[in-house]
């Protein structure tokens, strides 16, 4: 199979991390959709491996956690009536943990929103931190057991619970598309002695907006949603790798990885391409060629 040159692959990855859809990327780069998907899968796998091996021993002081909703193939309520729905068709949640100071995504996970994923997510987060932190989550009950199991008493943990008013009245567009108004928040200490002034979810919620803007799969009311959960995971991995290492934060003027001390240089899209190349398996050695004789000559 002919391999695309580095410039073409860099263009495809650039388009993907900037929120361009698969179809639009294939048209702009003048390649097939299958080529784009194949590169997305390869890039996602390489990014997962690099993040797992290198985003470790992070020295943070404040961590904010949240979950962002999307769906694969069909929304949960429509799966039963969806045509040829795969087994993975359902609501899909992306768990994220961000360092408030460096804006580094320390840990992320794609899956369900149950206690099993909460426990796995918190265990992964704990394994990447170098010190005690102040941890803020939302009011999701699954966090409580997960935080206790992962950190024990070695954490200052708090919940930020939002209170909402009633949705707009009447059968109007505002009722259909506008969320209920947030009427207040409640901060609740769960473990340790969290500083009330540092209990916040503003950074992780801003990151949710970035995810929806830079990944077409998260855009609401479109047909750009993921059809396979595996591809959804690859897109998320590529996005976080780009934002951590190759996208300069407007306030910090450096990348989150540089601010967190994980690298001393600004990565480029070409570095992501090189990461894909480095993750490719070595070609298998071919054995000696043996010419076969026709059956009638044996």
N, C-alpha and C positions, 0 to 999 in steps of 0.2 A: 504494500500500500504506500502511495506517495505521501510523504510527510510535508505539511505546510512549512514554509520558511518562518523564521523567527519574527519577522516584521508582520506577517499575516496573523500569526497566533497572538502577538502582542496587541494588534488591533482588535481582535475578537474579545480578548480578555478586557481590554479597555472599555469596549462597548458594554460588556456584561456588567462590570462593576459600576458603570455610570447609569444603570437602570434600563438599558435598551433591551427589548424583548428578543427572544430567540429568532423569530421570523425576521424582525428588522435587522438584527445582527447579520443573519445569513444574506440578506439583500445588500447591505452596506459593504460587507466583506467579500461579497460575490463567492460564497461557498454554500454548500448544502446545509440544511438544518441538522442532519446527522453529524456533519463535521463539527458544528457548533456544540451540539450536545456531547459529543465525544470529548472535546477539549474541556468542556465544563466539568465532566466527570473526572477526567485526569487531573485538572487543576484543583477541584474540590478535595480529591483524595490526597494530593500532595500537601495542601494547606492543612488538612486535618492532622496529618502526620507531623508537620513542622510545628504546629501549635501545641500538640500534645507533648512533643519532646523539648521545646524551647521556651514556652511560656510557663516557667517554673520559678519558684523562689522569688515571687513578686513581693516587693516591699510596699505595701499599701497601708493606709490608715482608715479609710472609709470606703466601704463597698455597698453598692446599691443593686438590688436584684428585682427582676420583674419577668413576666411572661407575656409574649405577644402572640395574638391569635392569627391563624390563617387556615386554609384547608387544602386537602389534597383530593383532586378529582371531583369531589362533591362535599357539600357541607354535611355535618353529622345528621341533621334532620332529613336530608334528601338522599342519603346513601341507599336506603331500602328500595327506593323507586328509581334510582339511577341505572341507566342501561350499561351493562357489562362493567359494573364497578369492580375494581380490583380489591383485594383484601385490605390494602392499606388506605382505602378511601375513607376519609373522616376529617374531623377538625384536627389541625396540626398546630402544636404550640412550640414556640422557641423560647427557651429559658436563657436569660442573659444575666451576667454579673459584671458590673463595670466599676473600675477604680475611679472615684470622684476626682482625684487630683490629677492623674495622668490621662484620664479618659480611655484607658486601656480596657478592652473586653478581656477579662481574665479567664472566664469560663462561659461556655454556651452549650446548649443541648437541644435537640429537636425530638419531639415525641408527644406524649399525652400530658395531661395536667393532673395526674394522680399522685399519690404519695410515693409510689415506687420511683417515678422519675424525679420527684423532689429529693428523695434520699440520694439517688445516684448523682444528681446535680450538685448537691451540697458536699458530698464526699469528694467530687472532682474539684470543686472550688477550694476546699480545705487543703487538698494536696498541692495546690499551686501557690499558696500564700506562705510568706516567710515569717509572719508575725501576727500578733493579736490585732483584730480590726473591729471597727464599729460597723455592724451589718444591719442594713435596712431592707425590709421586705414589705410587700403589701399584706393585706389581711387574709391571704390564702392559708387555710388551716394546715395544709400539707407541709408548710414550711416548719412548723413547730417541732414535730418529731424529727424532721430531717436535720435541722440545725443542732438539736440536742445530740443526735447520733453522730454527727460529723465533728462538731467542735467541743462537745461536752460543756464545761464551764469556761473554756478558754476563748470567749467572745463576748463583746458587748452588742447585744441584738435588740432591735426594736421593730415594731410594726407601724407603718403609716397607713391608716385606714381612712379612705375617702367616703364622705357622706353625700348622697345625691338627692336632689329634689325630684319632683314629678316630671315626666316627659311632657313636651308641648301638647296641649289639649287639641282634640279635634282630629279629623282625618285629613291631615295636611302634609305637604312635603317636609315641613319642619319636623313633624312627628316621626316621619319615616327615616330621615337622614341625619337629624341632629341628635347628639347624645343628651342625656339628662344633665341638668346643670349641677355642678359640684357646689354644694352649699357649705362645705366645711371639711376639715380633716381632724383626725384624732391620732395622737402619738402615744404608743403604748410600749413601755419597756418590757422586754421578755426575758432577757438574760444579762447578767452583769450590770454595769452602770453606764448606759449610753448617754452621751451628751445630747440634750434635747435640741440644742442649736444645730447639730449636725445630722439630725434625723430628717432625711429628705429623699425624694425620688425624682428630682428634677433632671438629673443627668441621665438616668436610665430611660426616662420617658422621652427625653430629647433624642436619645439613641433609637428609640422605637420609631420616631418620625424619620430619622435618617434611613432606617431599614426599609420603610415603606416607599421612600423616595428613590432609593438606589437598587431596590430589588422589585422588578415588575411583578413577581409572584405574590407580593404582599399588598399590591394596590387593590383597593376595594372597587367593587362594581365593574370589573373588567373580566375578560376571558384569559387573562395572563396567569391565572393560578396554576400551581404545580399539578401535573397529571400523575407523577410518580414521586413518592416520598423520598426515594434515594436522590433524585435530582434536586429536590428541595433542600436536602441536607448539603449537597455539594455547593449549591448556590449560596447558602448561608456561610459555609466554611470559607469560600472565596471572598465573600463580602467582608467578613471579619478580618481575614488576613490582609486585605487591601487597606481597610480602615486602621488597623493596628500598626502596619509597617510602611505603607506607601502613600497615605493620604495625610497631608499636613493639617493639623487642627488649627482653625482660624484664630483661636485665642492663645494657644500655646506656642504657635509658630514652628512647631516641630511635630513629628508623629507621636502618637501615644507610646509606641514601643521605645522611642528615643527618650521620651520624658520618664518612662519607667525604668530606664537603664538596661533594656534588653538588647539594644543595638546602638551603635555610635554613628550610624549613617542613615540617610534617607533612601529607602528602597524605591525602585522604579518598576514599571510594568515588565520590563525585560528581566528583572530579578524573579518575578513570578513565573515567567516562561522558563527561566533556568531551573526554578524549583520543580516544575513539571518534568523537565528533562531528567533531572537528577533522581526523580522518583520512579522513572520508567524501569521496568525489569530488564536485565541484560539479555540480549538475544541468545537463544539456545544454540549450542554448537551442533552443526549438522554432521552426521556420520558419513562414512565413505559411500560414494554412489556405486550401486551395483546394478548393472544392466540386466534386465530380465529377458530371457529367451522366450520366443513365442511358444505356445503350448504344443503346436504340431511338430516342433523341432526337438522336443525332449525325448 
